[in-house]
């Protein structure tokens, strides 16, 4: 049969990302994909252009695989021109956005699954509060963080001694990323803290202990 799809496994380091990929993947999105792969295994291979190993679709899945330290990933090769590959990249992402949820059916399904052994509803990619808002017909409010901080008094901390810190807890990853953007710093999965004012990491590699005895 012509055009029969075949799944193959290839070295993840041989994949080439589409440099002009217009789809961005947030930390939360990568975390959701990572959880999905851990929970269900590989259910959706990477689409790769045969001519040059360029990722046509599946950049998020590749990043999730790297998070897990995977060396081999399942791929489906497609024989597309470079322009068709770029066009399909947009099509693949856009078609996922133009479908809609049947809220009644979704609610029924969530109620059926919720509370069952070995079932974590957040494995769906929804946080619990997001599902509740959706079922109530509510939209997640857009927060203008610049406006929120308007009129707040200036704060000057003269004592910058390490370990005198303030812990701030956020509701979800979206709020964390918004705060990081507001203060112009980057948060990673391994480093969920910031110094403000921003401080450079100390380098002790050139120092040595010398005994005076």
C-alpha positions in Angstrom: 0.0 0.0 0.0 1.4 3.4 -1.0 2.0 6.0 1.7 1.6 3.5 4.5 2.9 5.0 7.7 5.7 3.3 9.5 6.9 4.2 13.0 10.7 4.0 13.5 12.9 4.9 16.4 15.8 7.3 15.9 18.4 9.1 18.0 16.9 12.2 19.4 20.1 14.2 18.7 19.7 13.6 15.0 16.5 15.5 14.9 16.7 19.1 13.6 14.1 21.6 15.0 12.2 23.8 12.5 14.0 27.1 13.1 11.0 29.2 12.1 8.5 27.2 14.2 5.7 29.6 15.1 4.3 27.5 17.9 5.7 28.2 21.4 5.8 25.6 24.2 5.6 27.0 27.8 7.1 25.2 30.7 3.7 24.1 31.7 3.0 22.6 28.3 6.3 20.7 28.3 5.5 19.4 31.8 2.0 18.3 30.7 3.5 16.4 27.7 6.1 14.9 29.9 3.5 13.6 32.4 1.5 12.2 29.5 4.4 10.3 28.1 5.2 8.9 31.6 1.6 7.9 32.2 0.5 6.6 28.8 3.8 6.0 26.9 4.3 7.1 23.3 0.9 7.5 21.6 1.9 10.2 19.1 5.2 9.9 17.2 7.3 12.9 15.9 6.7 13.9 12.3 10.0 14.3 10.6 10.9 15.4 7.1 12.8 12.6 5.4 15.2 14.8 3.4 16.9 16.5 6.4 15.5 15.1 9.6 13.7 18.4 10.3 10.9 18.2 12.9 7.6 19.0 11.1 5.4 18.4 14.1 6.2 17.3 17.7 8.7 19.9 19.0 7.0 19.8 22.4 7.2 16.0 22.5 10.9 16.2 21.7 11.5 18.6 24.6 9.5 16.4 26.9 11.6 13.4 25.8 14.8 15.3 26.6 13.4 16.2 30.0 13.3 12.4 30.7 16.7 11.8 29.3 15.4 9.6 26.5 17.9 8.9 23.7 15.5 7.3 21.2 12.1 8.6 20.1 9.4 7.3 17.7 9.2 9.1 14.4 7.2 8.9 11.2 9.1 10.1 8.1 7.2 12.2 5.5 8.4 12.9 2.0 7.5 16.6 1.9 9.1 19.6 0.3 10.5 22.2 2.7 7.6 24.5 2.0 4.9 21.8 2.4 6.6 20.8 5.7 6.3 24.4 7.0 2.7 24.6 5.8 1.8 21.4 7.5 3.5 22.6 10.7 0.9 25.5 10.8 -1.9 23.2 9.8 -1.2 20.6 12.5 -1.2 23.2 15.2 -4.2 25.2 13.9 -6.5 22.2 13.4 -6.1 21.3 17.1 -7.4 24.8 18.0 -10.5 24.8 15.9 -12.3 22.0 17.7 -14.5 22.7 20.7 -15.3 20.9 23.9 -18.7 19.4 24.6 -18.9 20.6 28.2 -21.7 18.3 29.2 -19.9 15.2 27.8 -16.6 16.4 29.3 -18.2 16.9 32.7 -19.8 13.4 32.6 -16.4 11.8 31.7 -14.6 13.7 34.4 -17.1 12.7 37.0 -16.8 9.1 35.8 -13.0 9.1 36.1 -12.5 11.4 39.1 -11.9 9.4 42.3 -11.1 6.1 40.6 -8.0 4.3 41.8 -4.8 5.3 40.0 -6.5 8.2 38.3 -5.2 11.7 38.5 -7.4 14.1 36.7 -4.5 16.5 36.2 -2.9 13.9 33.9 -5.4 15.3 31.4 -3.4 18.6 31.2 -6.2 20.4 33.1 -5.7 21.8 36.6 -8.7 21.0 38.8 -9.6 24.7 39.2 -9.6 25.1 35.4 -12.0 22.3 35.0 -14.3 23.8 37.6 -14.2 27.1 35.8 -14.9 25.5 32.5 -17.9 23.6 33.9 -19.3 26.8 35.4 -18.9 28.6 32.1 -16.3 30.9 33.4 -13.3 32.2 31.5 -9.9 32.4 33.2 -9.4 36.1 34.0 -6.7 38.0 32.1 -4.5 39.7 34.7 -2.7 43.0 34.0 0.3 42.6 36.3 1.6 46.1 35.4 -1.7 47.6 36.4 -1.8 45.5 39.6 1.5 47.0 40.8 0.5 50.6 40.0 0.7 52.8 43.1 2.7 50.3 45.1 5.3 52.0 47.3 9.0 51.6 46.3 10.8 49.0 48.3 14.5 49.4 49.0 16.3 46.6 50.7 19.6 47.8 52.1 20.5 44.5 53.7 21.2 42.1 50.8 22.7 39.4 53.1 21.9 36.0 51.6 19.1 33.8 53.1 17.1 36.8 54.2 14.4 35.9 51.7 10.7 36.2 51.0 8.7 33.2 49.8 5.9 33.9 47.3 3.5 31.2 46.3 1.7 31.4 43.0 -1.5 29.6 42.0 -0.1 28.0 38.9 2.6 28.0 36.3 1.0 30.8 34.3 1.3 33.2 37.2 4.9 32.1 37.9 5.9 32.9 34.2 4.1 36.2 34.3 5.9 37.3 37.4 9.3 36.2 36.0 8.6 38.2 32.8 7.6 41.2 34.9 11.0 41.3 36.8 13.0 40.4 33.7 14.3 37.1 34.9 14.1 33.5 33.8 12.9 30.6 35.9 13.8 27.0 35.0 12.5 23.6 36.1 15.7 23.1 38.2 15.8 26.6 39.6 12.5 27.8 41.0 13.8 30.9 42.7 15.2 34.4 41.9 17.3 37.0 43.5 15.9 40.5 43.5 17.9 42.6 42.8 19.4 40.1 40.4 22.7 38.7 41.7 25.3 36.8 39.8 26.1 33.3 41.0 29.3 33.1 43.0 32.3 31.4 41.5 34.6 29.6 43.9 36.5 27.4 41.4 39.7 29.5 41.7 39.7 29.5 45.5 41.6 27.0 47.5 42.0 26.0 51.2 45.5 26.6 52.5 46.4 25.2 56.0 48.4 27.6 58.2 49.7 24.7 60.4 
